[in-house]
Amino acid sequence: MQPLLIRQAVHLCSRPVKGSHRHGVLCKQLLLGSVRHCNAGIREQRATELIHGENSPVGKTARTLKTSAPYRVASAFRSELKDCKRIVIKLGSAVITRDDECGLALGRLASIVEQVSMLHNEGREILMVTSGAVAFGKQHLRHQIMMSMSMRQTLNQGSGRSGSSMVDPRACAAVGQSGLMSLYDNMFTQYGVIVSQVLVTKPDFHNDITRNNLQSTMMELMRLKILPIVNANDAVAPPAEPDKDLTGVISIKDNDSLAARLAVEMHADLLVIMSDVDGIFTRPPGQDGSRLLHTFNPAGDLAGIVFGEKSRVGMGGMESKVKSATWCLERGTSVVICNGTGKDNIINIVQGKKIGTFFTSSQATGCPVDMQAINAREGGRKLQSLKPTERADIVHCLANLLIEKKADLLAANKLDIEAARRSGVAAPNLARLVLTDSKLQSLSDGLHQIAESSHNNVGRVIKKTKIAEGMMLQQVTVPIGVLLVIFESRPDCLPQIAALAIGSANGLLLKGGKEASHSNRFLHALVQEALEPYHCRDAVALVSRREDIVDLLQLSEYIDLIIPRGSSQLVKQIQEESKGIPVLGHSEGVCHVYVDKDANPEMALKIIRDAKCDYPAACNAMETLLIHKSLLKSEFFDSVTDMMRAENVIIHAGPKLSSQLKFGPSPAHSMRIEYGGLECAVEVVNSVYDAIDHINNYGSSHTDTIVTDNADTAKRFLNGVDSACVFHNASNRFADGYRFGLGAEVGISTARIHARGPVGVEGLLTTKWILEGSGNAARDFTELGQKFTHEYLPLPETAAPPADTAPPIDAVGG
């Protein structure tokens, strides 16, 4: 609400009118309403002046205020940005201007307008500070100048100054401001957003009255749900002169400083400065050693920055942006500098995603995730340089530490359990979180087995060929490189996965669920203690923050394989967001049991109970039971329903079953559901071929079982079902690394390449080719007559790994 409205209210209140009592009440309400709608920092001052008089002692005291910005504290972490209500978005010239500097990049501008409109329509208060008037005006004036030039001038244009460069920038701004605003108006109208233009100059911020008027105007526009678009009035901009701003107040030199000053004056929660680079780099982008800083603490990071040249257009460079952002941060407004050409960058910033450079006053704790990945690669190479017995010693040491420090580990686990109970975690998930004496003993025994079987993991010759005389070729196993394993709930996963990574000489990044944070930190400390004697502590790193996952999924140059272990939602999210990094895993575990007409009823009932009820949350648990149509009205079908009722299993009928029952269970919403609990779908099929078609159409290629005594029917099923694991007369629950004799597993994969089914240590290895020659050249074979022999040679004998005797540890894939 502008001060004019307050003056009108005071004027009305001072007029003598009949019915003065009622009139006075209305005037007081109007005055209070006018004051109430003004900015908090202005309304007290202006109302005091108007009521008491500008020359009164009270009024003079009010006039000594130089800024309306109260003390504020900026967000310390990106995750807090989602709560920002008032946001200033500054569009740099390089963002919205074409490369030829004559006209606007309409595609980029349209994307920005769409994002700003989405935030505005969500109820956030958005202010835009925009460049582009000079470029827009230059485009129009260049055409006008060309039309007015003579033929000789047009032909000779290339030898002198171009037509557009002869125009004063102030004239370009005067022409471009109306066109730019008209463009914004048309674009925002498509999203139902009303915009307004606010032109300012540097002197407007020197004068208290004009500064306060500007602030109250902006407040009123936002109250009316109108989006203010602010630009420096370059048509009347004065020549450059020494700064005359007060001490501690930023000088308005360019749109960066204008946006910073406006953000502070308007008490904005967030300032987004959009440029043509991804953020702040340690040195100019493209130079060797240049690295993007995702977070920037001016107090500690500024000294290590080398600034480059200014952008091709605009008045400010990155140094100006950093100065403006730092000034804003000191006064309680959060700041992010980002690339304005990126897709959905504004939306992603407000959602707390790691886009651009986030300014914070908080000191960085821990190692950045990109450095963790780099260190993990170096640590993995150190592991690879160790002898197999030394890598085995590390795993043995970790197994012993689990028992030696059991009391402290269980105490840490107790903190997680208590926190989970307070937050209402479901009983099945709570059970996965609990560590016990017996679990730790089983885990320790399993790690000892991994250590004993790890001696031949790395450097094992799997193929040996004599290519020609004096040329020997070998294919040997090597680690994949750096693994990123993301898991939920179960803290016993951490030492299991760490042991497999160490035994295969892979670097490892671990991200566990927050519900097991205390347990995971303690277990990771044990892993590092085991690695310390061989100076490989960085080979296994623990990622602590959930928001770091987004960054890790972009690090294709440092991370070689991602293994998500947990819910189907987690796996799907990782598969969708990973940028160029292979993901090993399965998105769902829709597993089937098919009971054939030739099945043994007792065996079938036993397998169904185990597949569904042994561990309903596991990824290899049965989710759909298929029954041959001939068994529908048999005693066996009644036995199945009675058993499920006794085990508290909820049944959902498939479409064919529902059509044959007058009364029965509720229909299944879909035949592709992974229930993950005591719940399943039941459907009838006409034959084994019908069962195969159903599984291939509705299954997730995980694990499927047939129960039959007919060998031919079983063979058709085993060959026809396209899943990672296909069983005959055995429960789906055997799809597990331990039960397959692989030792521990890192997960279950339904992928078509590299590894499929339960993935043990073999899935963490790849190969390389080693060729030993004797001065050979390709020319010897093309011109000198030397012949290839390609003789396959027997492999060297290796000791068989000892049999696994440790009790089973359920596959974490479930």
N, C-alpha and C positions, 0 to 999 in steps of 0.2 A: 504494500500500500504506500503510495507516494506521500510525502509531507503535505502536498497540496490538499489531500483529502482531510488531513488533520486540521489544517488551517480553515477549511470549509466548515468542519464541525465546530471549531472554536467560534467562527464568525456567526454561525447559526445560533449558538448558545448565547451570544452577546446581544442578539437582536431582541428588542422588546415586542412581544407578540401576545395577543389576547390568549387566555388559557395558558398563562405562563408556567403554571406548575407542571401540566402535562408536557408542554413544550420543552421545559427544562429537563424533564426525565428522559425524553427522547433524545435530546441533544447530548446528555451525558452518556447515554447508551451508545450513540453514534461515535462520540469521542473515544470511549473505551474500546469500542469495536475497531475503530481506525487504528488506535495505538496497538491493540492486540495483534492485528494482522501485519504490523511492521516487523522488520527484523529485530530480534531481541536486543542486539547491541545498539540500535538506533532509537527504538521507540521510547526508551526511558529518557534519553538525552533530548530528543525533539519534543516529547510531551512536556518535559520539565521546562524547556525554553518557552513553549507556547503558553503554558498555563501560568508560569511565574514571570515571564518576560525575559528577553534575551539579555537585558542589561542588569537584571537583578543578580544578587550574589549567587543564588542557586543556579540561575541560568549561565552565569559566567563560569561557574565550576563545571557545569555540563559541557561547555564549549572547549574545555581544555583536553577532552578526550581526542586522541589522534587515530585510534583504530578501534573497531568494534569486535575484533577477534578475541574471544576468551582463551584461557589456557586449555589446550587440548592435547591428547596423547594419540599419536598415530598407531595404526595396527602394527603389531610386532611380527605377525606371521601372515602368510598369504591366505591361510584358511579363514582368517577373520574378514577378508574382503567381501565375502558373500553377504555380510551384514551391512555393507555400505549403502546409505540412503541417498546422499547427495554426491554426485559425481561430475567432475569437470573433465571434458575430453578435448584435447588440443590436437588439431590436425595440422601437421607440418606441410609446408609448400611441396616438399619432395613426395609426399604421400598422395596428394590429390592433383598434382600437376603432371602433364604429359612430359615425356623426355625432351620434346622440342621446346618446352617452356611456353608454348602458345596454346592455351586451352587446358581443360581439366581431363583427368583420367576418369571417365564416367563409370567404368566398370568397378573400379576400386571404391569410388564415392558411393555408388549404389549399395555395395556391401556394407559400408560403414553406416549409411542411413538406415538400412534394415536392422542392424544390431542396436543402434541407438534407439530406434523406434520400439524394439522389443523390450529394452530396459525401461523406457518411458512408460509403455503400456503395462508394465509390471507394477507401476506405482513409484518407481524411483524418480528422483529429481535430477535431471540431466541438464548441464550447460555445455555448450560447444564453443570453443574458440577456434576459429577457422582462418586459414590463409586462402589464397587463390584468387582474390579480386584483381590483382595486377595481371596475372596470367590470363584470366578471363577477359579483361579489358584489352590486353595486348592482342588477343585473337581477333577481337572485333575491329580494333583500330588498324591492325595490319591490313585487313581487307579494305577498310576505308581509304587508307593511304594508297594502296595499290590502284584503286579505282580512280583516284585523283591525280595520279602521276601521268606524265606524258609518255609516249612510246619510247623516246630517247632515254628518259629517266628509268623506265622499266628495264630496257635492255642493258643499261649501264649500272643497274643496281648491284650486280655482283662485284663491281670494282670498288665500291665504296661502302658506306654504312647501310645496313639493311633497313627496310622501312620500319620494322617494328622497333629496332634499336634507337631510331631517331625520336621516339615518343618518350616524353618524360614519364617516369613511373607514377607520378601523382595523377596525371591525366588517365593513364591506364586504370588506376584504382577507381577514379571517379566514374569511368565508363563501366568497369567490371562489377562494382558493388551491387548495382541494381540487378544485373543479369545473374550474378551468383546467388543473390537472395531469391530471385524468381525461380532459379533451378532448385534450390533447397526447398522452397515452398511446394513446388510440384512433386518433388520426390517424397517428402514427408507426408503429403496429402494422401498418397497411396496407402499409408498405414494409419490414417485417421489422426495424425499428429499436427497440431497447429504450431507454427514457429513465428518468432519475432526477431527483428534485426536490432542489434545494439552496437552502435559505433562509438568507440572511445579513443581518446588521445592521452598522451602522457600527462599533460597538465590536469586532466580530470582526476588523477589520483593525488595530485599535489594539494588540491583544494578540498577542505573538509566537507563543504556543502555539496559540491558535485560528486564527491566520493560517496557520501551518504545517500544522495539522491539515486546514484547508480545502484547502490545496494538495495534500497527500498523498492526500486523499480523491478529489479530481478526477483526479489521476494514475492512481489505481487504477481509477476508473470508465472512463477512456479506454483503459486497458490491457485491460479486459474488454469493449471495444467497446460500452460503454454511453454514451449521449449525455446529458451533464449539462445540465439546464435550471435556471438560476440566477435567483432573484428576491429583491429586498429584502423582508424580512419586515415588511411594513407593519403587520401586526397588533400588533406590539410596538415599532414604531419610536418612538424618543424624540422629544420636541419639538425644534424647531430650536434649536441652540445654537452659540456661536462654535466655529470649527474648532479642533481640538486635534491635528491630524495633525502629524507631524514636517516640518521644512523639506524641501522638494523632493518631498514625497509628496502626491498629490492628495487632497482631501477628498471623502468620499463624501456628496454632497448629493442625487443623483438617479441614475437608471439609466445615464446617460451616463458619469458619473464612476465608477460601480460597474463598468461594462464595461471602462473604461480601466484601472482598478486591477487587475481580474481578468486582463486580457490581458497586462499586464506581469508580474504574479505568476506566471502560467502560461507565460511565455516564448512567447506566441503570435506567429506570423508575420504575422498579419493580423487587424485589427479592422474589421468592417463595421458602421457605425452607420446604421440605417434610420430615415428620417423621412418626413414627408409632403410634402417638397419635393425637387427634383432634385439638390440639393447646396448649395454655398455660392455665393451671388450677391453681386455688388459692393454691392448695396443690396436691400431687401426685394423679393421677386419681384412683378412686376406694375407696379412703379414705372418711370417713364421712365428709360432709361439703365441699367436693371438688366441685368447680364450674368452668366451662369453661368460659374464658374471650373472648368475641367476639372482643373487642377492647382493646388495651393495650397502655397506655401512660407511658413510662418509668419513667418520672419525678414523677408521682403520684401513680403508681400501683406497682412498683417494690418492695417496702417495704412490701407489703402484700402477697408476693409469697413465698411458701415453696417448694423448689426443691427436687425431689427425686433422685433415682439412675440413672446412665447412662443406655442407652439401652443395649440389650444383645450383640450387635455388634457395631462396629464403635468406634471412639475415643472421640466423643463429646456427651454431654448429653443436657437436656433442658436448663440448665444454660448457656452452651456454645452458644446455639442457640439464647437465649435472648441477650447475650452480643454482638454477631455478628449482630443481627438485630438492636439493639439500635445504634451501631456504624454506621451502614448503614443509619438509619433514620436521624441521626444527620448531615449526609452529603448529604441529599436530595434524597435518594432512598427509595421508599415505600417498605414495607416488609409485607409478610403474612406467618405465620407458620401454616401448615395444615397437615392433615393425607394423606399420599401418597397412602393409600389403598382404599380410597373412590372413588366412581364412578364419573368421569368427574369433579373432584375437580379443576383441573387447568383451564378448560374452565369456570367453574362457578365463580372462583375468578376473572378472567379477565372480566367477565360480571358484576362484582360488587355485586355478591350474597354473603351472609354472610356465608362463609366457613372459618373455622380455626380462627386464631387470627390475626387481622389487627393492625399493629403498627401505631400510629398516635401521633403527637405532640399536637393536639387539645385537649383541656379539654372537657370531657364528659359533655353534657348538658341534663338535664332531667333524668328520671329513665329508666334503661334498660327494654326492653319489657318483659323479663322473670320475673323481679321483679314487673312490673306492673300487670302481670297475678297473681303472688302470692299475691300481696296486694289486688287485686280484689276479690280473694277467701276469704281472711280474712274479707274484707269489706262486702261481701255478707253474711257471717256468722253473722256479727254484725247486718245487716238488718234483718236477720231471727230471731234474739233474741229480736227485738223490738216488741211492741204491734202492731196489725193491724192499730189501730188509729194513731200511730206514723209514720208508713210508709205512710199512707194516708196524714198526715200533711206535709210530705216532698214533695209529689207530688202537693198538694195544694200550698205550698210555691213556687215551681217552676212555676206553672201556673200564680201566681200573679207577680212573677219577670219578666215574659215575657212582661207584660203590664207596670209595673213600670219602667223598663229600656228599654222601646221600642225605645226611641230616640237614645241611644247609640248602640243598636242592629242594627237598620236600617242604622246607619252610618257605622258600620262594614260591613254590607251587601252591601252597596254602593261601598266599596272598591273592593269587589269581582266582582260586576257587571261591574265596569269600567275596571278591569283587563280582564274579559272575553270578553268584547267588543273589547279591543285592540288586543286580541289574535284570534279574528274571530270566537268565539263560535257560533254555529248555533242557530237560533231563538228559536226552541223548547227547546233546552237545556238551553238557557238563561232564558226562562220563568220559568223553574223549579228551577232556582237559586234565583229568586227574592222573597224577603219577603215584604209584605205590611201590612198596619194597619189591614185590614180585615183578612188577613191570620193569623196574630198573635192573633187576637181576637178569631178566630175559633180554633186555636191551644190551646189557653189558656182554652177555654170552653171544648175542648176535654180532656185536662189533668185533669180538675176538675171532669169530668165524670169517668175517669180512677181511680182517687182517691176514689170516692164514691163507686165504684164497687169492690174495692180491699180488702175489709175487710175479705172476706171469701176465698181469694186465697190460702193462706198457712195454713196448718193444718186442712183443711176441711176433714171430714170423708166421704169417698165415699163407704166404705163397712165395715160391722160390723158382726162378726160371733162368736157365742158361740161354741168353739171347744169341750169343755167338761166341766164338773162341775169344777168351779174355774179357767177356762181359757177363756179369752176374747181376740179376735184378731180383729184389726182394720187396714184398709188400709187408709192412710191419704196422702194428697197432700204436696209435698215439692218442693223447687226450684231445677232446674237442676244443678246449680252450677255457672259456669263462662261462659258467652256468649261472642262470638266475632262477632260483626256485622260490615260488610264492606259495605258501601253504596257510591253512586256517586251523585254528583250535589246538591241534595235537602237538604239544611240545616235544614228544618223543621222536617226532620226525627230524628234528634238528640234528641230533648226533648221528642218526641213521644216514641222512643225506650227506652230512659232513664226512663221515667215514668212507662212503662210496666215492665222493669227490677226491678225498686225499688218496685213497687207494688207486684211483685212476689218474692222479696228477693233474686234476682240473682245478682252476680257480673257481671260487664259489661266492655268490651273493645270495643271502638268505633274507626273505621278508616273511615273518610270521604274523599271525593274527594278534591284534591288540589284546584280546582276552587272555593270552598267554605271555604277556610282555615280561613279567618278572621271571618266569621260568626260562624263557628264551634268552634273556640277558645272562642269566647264570650259566646256562648250558653253553652259550657262545664263549663265555669267559673260560670254561673248561676246555673248549676246543683250542682256544688261543694258547692256553697253558700247555697243552700237548704239543702244539706247533713250535713253541718258543725255543726249545733246544736246537732246532734246525733253522732258526731265523726265518720262519715262513708264516709269521703271525697274520700278515695281510692276505694270505691265500684264501682265507674264509672270513667274509665280512658280514655283519648283521645290519640290515637297513632298518632304521627305527621308525620312520614316518611314512604313513600311507600315501601322502601326496608325492613322495619320491618315486613311487612306482611309475607315474606318468613319465618322468624324466628317464628312468631306466629303460622304458620301452622304446625310447628314441635312440639309444646308444648302440646302434648296429656296428660301429667300428670297434667297440670294446666287448660286447656281449655276443656270444655265439649261439646260445640255445636257451630258451625259456621253458621252464617246466612248472605250470600251475597245478597245484594239488588242492582240491577242495570242491566247493559247490559248482554246479553247472553254470550258474550265473558268473562266478569268478572266472571260470575257464573261458566262457564266451567273451567276457569283457577284455581279457588279456589277448585273445585271438584277434579281436576287432581293433585294439589300440596299438598292437605291436607294429612298429615301423621297420620292416626289412629284417626282422629277427625271427628265425623259425620257432614255432611253438609246438612242443611235444605234449600231447595230452588228449583228453576227450571232453567234449562239452556236456555230454549226458551219459547216463548209464541206464538206458531203457532195455533191460535184459529180459529174455523170455525163457519159459520152460514149456515145451510142447509134449503132451502126453498122447502117444499114439494108440491106436486101437489094439495093438499087440503088446501093450505095456504090462509089466507085472504091477498089479494094484498096490501091493505093500511097498515095493520099491519106489513107485511114483509118489505115494503119499509121503514117504520119508524124504525124498529129494525136494518136494514142494515145500514142506515144513522148514527144512534147512535153508533153502534158497531164499525164503521170504523172512523167516523169523529169527535166524541165527544172529544176524546183524542188519536190521532193516535199513540203516542209514548208509551202508556201504554201497559203493558204485557198482559192485557185482551182484547185488541182491536182485531177486526176481521182481519185476514190476508188472508183467503181463503173463497170465497163465493161459495157454492155448490147449484146448481139449478136443479130441476127435469127436465128431458128431454122434458116433455110435455109443459113446460113453455118457451122453447127456442124461439119459433116463436110467442110468445104472446105479448100483449101490456105491460104486466108486465115487460118482459125482456127489452123492449124499455125504460120503465120508470126508471128501475134500471140504465141503461147506461146513460140516460139523467141526472139523479140525480148525479151520480159519476162525470160526466163531469162538472156539475155546481159546485160541491164541489172540483174540481181540483184533483180528485183521478185518478192516473194512473192505468190502467187495464192491466194485463198480462193474456193471455188465456192459459188454461190448454190444454193438448194434445188432449182430446176428443173434446173440444170446437173448437180448431184450425182446426181440421179435417172437421168440419161442416160449417166453414165460408170461403167464397171466399176471402173476405177482412175483416180485423179485427185488433185487437190489437196485439202487439208483443207477441210471445210465452213466457211462464214462463220458466225460466232456471231450476227451481226445484219447486216441490210442498211442500217443507219443509222450505220455506223462511219466516223469521220474518222480514217484511219490516220496521216496526217501524215508518212509516210516511204515507202520503196520497198516498198509493200504495197498491194494493192487487192483488191476483190471482182469476180468475173465472173459474169454471169447471162445466160440466154437469154430472149428474149421472142418472142411469136407475131406481133406486128405493131407498127406505130407507135402505135396506140392503147394497146396493152399497155405499151409503153415510157413513154408519157405518164402512164398510171395509176401505174406503178412509181415514176417520178420524183416525182410529186405526193404519193405516200404515204410514200416513204422519204427523199426529198431534204430539203435544208435551205433551199430557195428562194434559193440562191446563184447558181450558174452551171452551165448544162447545154447540151450540144452535140449536134447531129445531123449525121452524115456521110451524105450521099445525093446522087445526081444527079437525083432525082425532085423537081421543083419543087412539085408538089401535096403530096407527103408532107412536104417541108420546111415548107410553109405550115401544115399541120395541127400539126406539132410546135411551131413558133414561136408559134402562137396558143394551143395547148393547155397547154403547160408553164407553170406558175405560179411563175416564178422572177424574181429581179431582173435577171439577164442570161441571154438565150437566144440561142445562136449556131447558124449553119448553115455547115458546112464550114470551121470555124476552131477553133483550140485554146482551151480554157477559160482558158488563161493570159493571154488578151487582156483579161480582166476586171480592169482596172487603170487608175487615174486618169491616169497618163502616157500609156498606150497609147490611151486614149479622147480624148486631147487636152485633159484638164482641168488639165494641169500636175501639181503634187504632189497627193496626196490625204490626207485625214485618216482614211480607213478605207473599208470596204465595208459597206453597210447592206442588210439584208433586211427592214427595216420596211416598213409599208404607207403611212405618211404622212411628210411633210416631205421626205425624200430616200431614194432607193433605188438600189442598185448602188454603184459607186465614187463617193465623195463628195469633190468638190473645193471650191473656195472658194464656189461657189453654195450648197452645203449649209450654209455657216456664216452665211448671210444670211437675214433675214426681211424683211417689208415693213411700212410704216406708211402711213396715208392722210393727205394734206395737203389741206385745203379752204380756198380763198381766196374770201371773199365780199365783199359790199358793203353790209353792214347788213341782211342777209336774216334773216327769221324764219319758222318753220314756219307761223305764222298767215297769212303772205302767200299760201300755197298752198292752205290749207283754207278761208279766208274771203274773201280779197281777189282770188282768181281768177288768181294768177300760175301759169304752167304750167312743168312740167319739160320740158327738151329732151333730156337724156341723149344728147348728141352726142359720139361717140368721135372724138378728135382724133389726128392722126399724131404719133408720138413723135419727139423730137429725135434727129438722127443722132449716133451715137457712133462713135469710131474703133474699128475691129476690133482685138482683141488680137493681138499678133504671134504667129506660129507658134512652137510649142515645138520647140527643136532640141537640148535637152539629152538625154544618154543616159538610158535608163529607170532608174528606181529602183523596185524591186519593192514592191508594195503591202504596207504593214505589217500590213494585216488578216490576212495569212498569216503 
